[in-house]
Each structure stands twice: as structure tokens, then as C-alpha cells.
Amino acid sequence: MDSSQNSSSASGATTGGGGTGNGGMGQSSDPNEEGKQNLNQVINSIDKTLGLLHQLHLTVSSFSVASQLPLLQRLNAVVSELDTMQRLAENCNIQVPMEVVNLIDDGKNPDEFTRDVINSCIARNQITKGKTDAFKSMRKHLLEELEQTFPGEVEAYRDIRATSAAESKRLAQAQSVLPNGDVKVKAEH
């Protein structure tokens, strides 16, 4: 039952994919939408291939001379669908890290890679935050010590910093620049 649903949805995506791809050439379409559509077509083709492989497994497991023709038909269907999957996959630009492929080859869950990457990022973020906090603390302590020794120069320094910060903020607002240096982009509808 599932394999027939997969077959019909995948064949609809496969036949619809050719027409949509050609129609998309003449029109200006969103690349993200086109990428999602290509990915969905590949996923549907994978689902159809899995259904065909299941049917092939059932045919092989109960093989008799009389079932030779259905076996050959199912083999041809699998080969044909693999070819379709390959053609559809050429339109997808998905990069899978080799670590994920190696984990899958080792029989492990690829979510482990994601978890390890996130944990690594969290650890590096904490180290960077610690360094930033240490520099802020050192700056504060240094300014306190300098203020005791050179109060006039520290006051002039603070005035210069305040003026510079106000000027940077004014320029950022005038140029639609975000405080982190990124430029605001107006969404086109």
C-alpha cells in the first residue's frame, strides 16, 4: 500500500519536474523555492526506489520460474528509478560533510555529528566569552588605575570615546548599517 503511494507521488514529481524546470527557465523564480522543489523530487524518487526495492525483495524471496518476468520488470524499474534519481540529484547542490558519511558507513547515527559540532561550538563560544569578559575586566581595572594616576587624561579619553561612539552610531543609522557592521537589505516583495 505504501509503495504504491510512494510510486504515484514520485512519478508525479518526476514527470512534473521536467515541466516545472523548463517553465522556471522562462520565468524569474526564487532560487530557494526551486532548490526545495528539486530536493523534494529527489526525496520522492528515493521513496519510490525504496518501495521498488521492497517489492523486489518480496519477489526474490518467493522466486520461482513463473515469477522470472515480474522479477526482471522490477529490476528494470529499480534501474530506471536510480537513473531518474541521479538526474534529479544533479540539480541539487547539497554538500554532506565527510564525517557524516563516515559515521553512516560505521553504522552510527548522523545526529551524533550534529550534536558534536554544536557542543564544539558551545565550548568555543564559552572560551571566547571568557576571553572577552577577561579583557573587559582588565580594561575596567586599567581605567580605574589610570584614573587614579592620570585623572585629566582619562576624562579626555572618555570624552573622545563618547564622541566617537556617537558619531559611529549616527553614521550607522544614516547608512542603514547594523551595529555589527552588516548592511540592512530591504526585502523585495
C-alpha positions as CSV (number, residue, x, y, z in Angstrom):
1,M,0.0,0.0,0.0
2,D,2.8,2.4,1.0
3,S,4.9,1.5,-2.0
4,S,2.1,2.3,-4.4
5,Q,1.6,5.7,-2.8
6,N,5.3,6.3,-3.0
7,S,5.3,5.3,-6.6
8,S,2.4,7.6,-7.6
9,S,3.7,10.6,-5.7
10,A,7.3,10.0,-7.0
11,S,6.2,9.6,-10.6
12,G,4.1,12.7,-10.3
13,A,7.1,14.6,-9.0
14,T,9.3,13.1,-11.7
15,T,7.0,14.0,-14.6
16,G,6.1,17.3,-13.1
17,G,9.8,18.1,-12.5
18,G,10.6,18.3,-16.2
19,G,7.8,20.7,-17.0
20,T,8.5,22.8,-14.0
21,G,12.2,23.0,-14.7
22,N,11.5,24.3,-18.2
23,G,8.8,26.7,-17.1
24,G,11.1,28.0,-14.4
25,M,13.7,28.9,-17.1
26,G,11.3,31.4,-18.8
27,Q,10.1,32.9,-15.5
28,S,12.1,34.5,-12.7
29,S,11.6,32.2,-9.8
30,D,13.0,32.1,-6.3
31,P,16.2,30.0,-6.3
32,N,15.3,28.8,-2.8
33,E,11.9,27.6,-3.9
34,E,13.5,25.9,-6.9
35,G,16.1,24.2,-4.7
36,K,13.4,23.0,-2.3
37,Q,11.4,21.6,-5.3
38,N,14.5,19.8,-6.6
39,L,15.2,18.4,-3.2
40,N,11.5,17.2,-2.8
41,Q,11.8,15.5,-6.2
42,V,14.9,13.7,-5.1
43,I,13.3,12.7,-1.8
44,N,10.2,11.4,-3.7
45,S,12.5,9.4,-6.0
46,I,14.3,7.9,-3.0
47,D,10.9,6.9,-1.5
48,K,9.9,5.3,-4.8
49,T,13.2,3.5,-5.0
50,L,12.8,2.1,-1.5
51,G,9.3,0.9,-2.4
52,L,10.6,-0.8,-5.6
53,L,13.4,-2.4,-3.6
54,H,10.9,-3.7,-1.1
55,Q,8.8,-5.2,-4.0
56,L,12.0,-6.6,-5.5
57,H,12.9,-8.2,-2.1
58,L,9.5,-9.8,-1.9
59,T,9.8,-11.1,-5.5
60,V,13.3,-12.5,-4.9
61,S,12.4,-14.1,-1.6
62,S,9.5,-16.1,-3.2
63,F,11.2,-16.7,-6.5
64,S,10.0,-19.4,-8.9
65,V,10.4,-19.9,-12.6
66,A,7.0,-18.3,-13.1
67,S,8.0,-15.1,-11.4
68,Q,11.0,-14.5,-13.6
69,L,9.2,-11.9,-15.8
70,P,8.0,-9.8,-12.8
71,L,11.5,-10.1,-11.3
72,L,13.0,-8.7,-14.5
73,Q,10.4,-5.9,-14.7
74,R,11.1,-4.9,-11.1
75,L,14.8,-4.9,-11.7
76,N,14.3,-2.7,-14.7
77,A,12.1,-0.4,-12.6
78,V,14.7,-0.1,-9.9
79,V,17.4,0.7,-12.5
80,S,15.2,3.2,-14.2
81,E,14.3,4.9,-10.9
82,L,18.0,5.0,-9.9
83,D,18.7,6.7,-13.2
84,T,15.9,9.2,-12.6
85,M,17.2,9.8,-9.1
86,Q,20.7,10.5,-10.5
87,R,19.4,13.0,-13.0
88,L,17.3,14.8,-10.3
89,A,20.2,14.8,-7.9
90,E,22.3,16.7,-10.4
91,N,20.0,19.7,-9.9
92,C,20.5,19.7,-6.1
93,N,23.5,21.4,-4.5
94,I,23.8,19.6,-1.2
95,Q,27.1,19.2,0.5
96,V,27.4,16.5,3.1
97,P,30.4,16.6,5.4
98,M,32.6,13.5,5.0
99,E,32.4,13.0,8.8
100,V,28.6,12.3,8.4
101,V,29.3,9.9,5.5
102,N,31.9,8.1,7.6
103,L,29.5,7.9,10.6
104,I,26.8,6.4,8.4
105,D,29.4,3.9,7.0
106,D,30.3,3.0,10.5
107,G,26.6,2.3,11.3
108,K,26.3,5.3,13.6
109,N,23.6,7.9,13.8
110,P,24.5,11.1,11.8
111,D,22.8,13.1,14.5
112,E,25.9,12.4,16.6
113,F,27.9,14.5,14.2
114,T,25.4,17.4,14.6
115,R,25.5,17.1,18.4
116,D,29.3,17.0,18.4
117,V,29.5,20.1,16.2
118,I,27.0,22.0,18.4
119,N,28.8,21.0,21.6
120,S,32.1,22.1,20.0
121,C,30.6,25.4,19.0
122,I,29.3,25.9,22.5
123,A,32.7,25.1,24.0
124,R,34.5,27.6,21.7
125,N,31.8,30.2,22.4
126,Q,32.3,29.8,26.1
127,I,36.1,30.2,25.7
128,T,35.7,33.3,23.6
129,K,33.2,34.7,26.0
130,G,35.6,34.1,28.9
131,K,38.4,35.9,27.0
132,T,36.0,38.8,26.2
133,D,35.0,39.1,29.8
134,A,38.6,39.0,30.9
135,F,39.5,41.8,28.5
136,K,36.5,43.9,29.8
137,S,37.6,43.3,33.3
138,M,41.2,44.2,32.5
139,R,40.0,47.4,30.7
140,K,37.9,48.4,33.6
141,H,40.7,47.8,36.1
142,L,43.2,49.6,33.9
143,L,40.9,52.6,33.6
144,E,40.4,52.7,37.3
145,E,44.2,52.6,37.9
146,L,44.8,55.2,35.2
147,E,42.1,57.5,36.6
148,Q,43.8,57.5,40.0
149,T,47.2,58.3,38.4
150,F,46.1,60.5,35.4
151,P,42.6,61.8,36.1
152,G,42.7,64.5,33.4
153,E,43.9,62.3,30.6
154,V,41.3,59.6,31.5
155,E,38.5,62.2,31.4
156,A,39.7,63.4,27.9
157,Y,39.9,59.7,26.8
158,R,36.3,59.1,27.9
159,D,35.1,62.2,26.1
160,I,36.8,61.1,22.9
161,R,35.3,57.6,23.2
162,A,31.8,59.1,23.8
163,T,32.1,61.4,20.8
164,S,33.5,58.6,18.6
165,A,30.7,56.2,19.6
166,A,28.0,58.9,19.0
167,E,29.5,59.6,15.5
168,S,29.7,55.9,14.6
169,K,26.0,55.4,15.7
170,R,24.9,58.4,13.6
171,L,26.8,57.2,10.6
172,A,25.4,53.7,11.0
173,Q,21.9,55.0,11.1
174,A,22.5,57.2,8.1
175,Q,23.9,54.3,6.1
176,S,21.4,51.7,7.3
177,V,24.3,49.7,8.7
178,L,23.7,47.4,11.6
179,P,25.8,47.8,14.7
180,N,27.7,44.6,13.9
181,G,28.8,46.0,10.5
182,D,26.2,44.3,8.3
183,V,24.2,46.4,5.9
184,K,20.4,46.2,6.1
185,V,18.8,44.8,3.0
186,K,15.3,45.8,2.1
187,A,13.1,42.9,1.3
188,E,11.8,42.9,-2.2
189,H,8.3,41.6,-2.5
